[in-house]
Amino acid sequence: MTQPTAAALQAFFDLHGVKDVECIFPDVSGYPRGKLMPAASFAQGGELRIAQAIPMQCVTGDYSYDPIFPDADPDVRLVPDYSTLKLSPWSSVPRAFAIHDCMELSGEPCAFSARSLLEVVVARYTAQGLTPVVAPEIEFYLTAPCVDPAIPLTAPVARNGRAEAGQSAFSMNMLNEHAAFWDAFRSALDGLGVRSDTWIHEVGSTQFEINLVHGDPVAVADQAFLFKYAAKEIAIQHGLNAVFMAKPISGAPGSSMHLHQSVVDSAGRNIFSTESGEESAAFGHFIAGIQTYGPDLMLVFAPFVNSYRRFVVGSQAPINLEWGHDNRTAGLRIPKSSAAARRVENRVAGADANPYLAIAASLAAGLAGLDEKLQPSVPLEPGANAYQQAHALDRSFLQAHQRMAQSPSARALLGDAFVTGYCAVKALEYQSYLHEISAWERRFLLPQV
């Protein structure tokens, strides 16, 4: 978007009484970081910088000392995308925000910026006259406040005076139990320009799913980023937690972020369908790309130790990258649709995945399949169960980390510097995890060892 004039920006801020602007960007985990800037300085286009390592900050707050990060820790510039400038619905005083790109002082995109990486992948499609289209389905839990991390999460008390128990998939009553939160959340999403489709109660107690409307990958990733930011902030205002962990509650269903993907040509035609409406060769190539390169990118789709608890047989979380038509046991599901809407649903990513990185990884793999004209496996027979096939996806964080770190294809698809930095961050997070003594160890080892 063209930069508005300083006068136009200041007029917008004056109209709404805005004194400060949140200059935010998604870090490697998809968490909002940035600086608060006086609105007058923002309007005048004041330059904003931040340390290069911040986009790759660990969830623990630590930083990797991998050699790829210079000891000097130089600055990068935060460059606003003015199309994202909105009023902040979570602030107690009038405030605006804008999503920023992290740019090197030389003008090049920062190799460690999640948003920039997605922009690079989309540019590869653009160079071939193609446009990817994406729509995520995001699942999450509403829970009572987590006062003590050592105590399991619990469902919050609802308007009926008690906490939800059991499974209430697609229940409208249970969807209405926290109406005050939902009303505020919907209002926030409308104000943020987040285009949502259906809202449902999922299988788990106080687990929900909201589908976002399909669109440009960067714009949709921005919306998913803001969706999670708003959900957390507004949940806290209502005495709740919005939880996007892949497996937050033992024995309960995990939370996913399914990615629906298609590709259109310069005339707006879906390249996954022929003129007669049949599946095209490109459709198979795209599927084959994800099947071929997806395993090496597993650490992006499942970025934390907790992520791998979600992949349970029979849970509708995949264990392989088999593909099938309208088959929720497969890692790659092909929903029934018109020829114009033919798409591939990648069901591997968890709700904990960074939406920018998950979309970038899936699209990069699919484009590699198109470029190399790869051939997919034979699709599952109607009614077949992919859980009866081999467990082909990595079963643990360590397996996925080792695979990605040693993968030439991951480096080719996402960039050598990014993969090195990403794996360094993930190794540091794992070391922190190893220092934590779990309840399981105290429960069984303390009395018997």
Rosetta blueprint (number, residue, H / E / L):
1 M L
2 T L
3 Q L
4 P L
5 T L
6 A H
7 A H
8 A H
9 L H
10 Q H
11 A H
12 F H
13 F H
14 D H
15 L H
16 H H
17 G L
18 V L
19 K L
20 D E
21 V E
22 E E
23 C E
24 I E
25 F E
26 P E
27 D L
28 V L
29 S L
30 G L
31 Y L
32 P E
33 R E
34 G E
35 K E
36 L E
37 M E
38 P E
39 A H
40 A H
41 S H
42 F H
43 A H
44 Q L
45 G L
46 G L
47 E L
48 L L
49 R E
50 I E
51 A E
52 Q L
53 A L
54 I H
55 P H
56 M H
57 Q L
58 C L
59 V L
60 T L
61 G L
62 D L
63 Y L
64 S L
65 Y L
66 D L
67 P L
68 I L
69 F L
70 P L
71 D L
72 A L
73 D L
74 P L
75 D E
76 V E
77 R E
78 L E
79 V E
80 P E
81 D L
82 Y H
83 S H
84 T H
85 L L
86 K E
87 L E
88 S L
89 P L
90 W L
91 S L
92 S L
93 V L
94 P L
95 R L
96 A E
97 F E
98 A E
99 I E
100 H E
101 D E
102 C E
103 M E
104 E E
105 L L
106 S L
107 G L
108 E L
109 P E
110 C L
111 A L
112 F L
113 S L
114 A H
115 R H
116 S H
117 L H
118 L H
119 E H
120 V H
121 V H
122 V H
123 A H
124 R H
125 Y H
126 T H
127 A H
128 Q L
129 G L
130 L L
131 T E
132 P E
133 V E
134 V E
135 A E
136 P E
137 E E
138 I E
139 E E
140 F E
141 Y E
142 L E
143 T E
144 A L
145 P L
146 C L
147 V L
148 D L
149 P L
150 A L
151 I L
152 P L
153 L L
154 T L
155 A L
156 P L
157 V E
158 A L
159 R L
160 N L
161 G L
162 R L
163 A E
164 E L
165 A L
166 G L
167 Q L
168 S L
169 A L
170 F L
171 S L
172 M H
173 N H
174 M H
175 L H
176 N H
177 E L
178 H L
179 A H
180 A H
181 F H
182 W H
183 D H
184 A H
185 F H
186 R H
187 S H
188 A H
189 L H
190 D H
191 G H
192 L H
193 G L
194 V L
195 R L
196 S E
197 D E
198 T E
199 W E
200 I E
201 H E
202 E L
203 V L
204 G L
205 S L
206 T L
207 Q E
208 F E
209 E E
210 I E
211 N E
212 L E
213 V L
214 H L
215 G E
216 D L
217 P H
218 V H
219 A H
220 V H
221 A H
222 D H
223 Q H
224 A H
225 F H
226 L H
227 F H
228 K H
229 Y H
230 A H
231 A H
232 K H
233 E H
234 I H
235 A H
236 I H
237 Q H
238 H L
239 G L
240 L L
241 N E
242 A E
243 V E
244 F L
245 M L
246 A L
247 K L
248 P L
249 I L
250 S L
251 G L
252 A L
253 P L
254 G L
255 S L
256 S E
257 M E
258 H E
259 L E
260 H E
261 Q E
262 S E
263 V E
264 V E
265 D L
266 S L
267 A L
268 G L
269 R L
270 N E
271 I L
272 F L
273 S E
274 T L
275 E L
276 S L
277 G L
278 E L
279 E E
280 S L
281 A H
282 A H
283 F H
284 G H
285 H H
286 F H
287 I H
288 A H
289 G H
290 I H
291 Q H
292 T H
293 Y H
294 G H
295 P H
296 D H
297 L H
298 M H
299 L H
300 V H
301 F H
302 A L
303 P L
304 F L
305 V H
306 N H
307 S H
308 Y H
309 R H
310 R L
311 F L
312 V L
313 V L
314 G L
315 S L
316 Q L
317 A L
318 P L
319 I L
320 N L
321 L L
322 E L
323 W E
324 G E
325 H E
326 D L
327 N L
328 R L
329 T L
330 A L
331 G L
332 L E
333 R E
334 I E
335 P L
336 K L
337 S L
338 S L
339 A H
340 A H
341 A H
342 R L
343 R L
344 V E
345 E E
346 N E
347 R L
348 V L
349 A L
350 G E
351 A L
352 D L
353 A L
354 N L
355 P H
356 Y H
357 L H
358 A H
359 I H
360 A H
361 A H
362 S H
363 L H
364 A H
365 A H
366 G H
367 L H
368 A H
369 G H
370 L H
371 D H
372 E H
373 K L
374 L L
375 Q L
376 P L
377 S L
378 V L
379 P L
380 L L
381 E L
382 P L
383 G L
384 A L
385 N L
386 A H
387 Y H
388 Q H
389 Q L
390 A L
391 H L
392 A L
393 L L
394 D L
395 R L
396 S L
397 F H
398 L H
399 Q H
400 A H
401 H H
402 Q H
403 R H
404 M H
405 A H
406 Q L
407 S L
408 P H
409 S H
410 A H
411 R H
412 A H
413 L H
414 L H
415 G L
416 D H
417 A H
418 F H
419 V H
420 T H
421 G H
422 Y H
423 C H
424 A H
425 V H
426 K H
427 A H
428 L H
429 E H
430 Y H
431 Q H
432 S H
433 Y H
434 L H
435 H L
436 E L
437 I L
438 S L
439 A H
440 W H
441 E H
442 R H
443 R H
444 F H
445 L H
446 L H
447 P H
448 Q H
449 V L
